[in-house]
Amino acid sequence: MATLLLFHDDALIDALAARHLGPLGAVRSPQRERLAETLLCRPRCGHHASEGQ
């Protein structure tokens, strides 16, 4: 993560996104949206998604 912040490596960002977010492509749209929302909430809420609601 530090490398990403320091060097803004676009290839690294793309590789991480494909690796970690790629599986969401196999999930149906309504579920995918809920999962994406949960994933975005996690870092904002100190890793406790239930606290962000």
C-alpha angles and dihedrals in degrees: 000000000000091000089053092052096043101043104022090221106194093194090053092048091051092047093049092047092050092047098046103028099033094087089061087071090072093055122090116259101256092047092044091055092051092047092048090050090051092048091051092047094052099075092038093053101044093262093305107110093181090064092060095064 
